[in-house]
Amino acid sequence: MTVSKLKLIAACTLVSALAACGGASQSDYDNYPGSAPGNDRVLGRSATRADMKKQGSVFGDSGLNIFGNDTKKQDNGSGIGVNSFLWRATLDTLSFMPLNSADPFGGVIITDWYSPAETPNERFKITGYILGTALRSDAVKVSIFRQVRAGGNEWADAVVDPKTVTAMEDSILTRARQLRIDSASSQ
């Protein structure tokens, strides 16, 4: 028997074993020893169909969605997975720097290195993280990276003042609040 035939037999056995795991009905649960009403041996208590539904699924309420056509997510009208005001405010606040990448579903904005005209021997790179869907101060985090010219084309990492990070986060939050107020007044 060849190795490929053994692999095929093993795959068929695995699929058959997994298929045998599903499809139990309430009457199947009632036939288990100790599953009579009031008997606490199954799942630590009497297992009814309602109890089985309360436990949920390993893959969440909507099950395993392989093909990405989840109607629950499509109906909410949101194109991004984070707070839209924080997202837009972060883009607006970092607009003076060249943008390297922006992931609206993961909530990450990464700029490219930027050297201010006033200080050509130092450069900055900023990463903005939007961490939630609520407009809150803990839903935005900024990381600032600074380098100074070490000579020629070489750059050395330098310390960033923590007040600079806080000021950038405050600026984003202020802009997000302005966007939210403007949105509410235009409706």
Summary of the structure (lengths in Angstrom):
residues: 187
radius of gyration: 27.5
end to end distance: 72.5
largest distance: 81.1
contacts: 416
relative contact order: 0.09
helix: 38%
strand: 19%
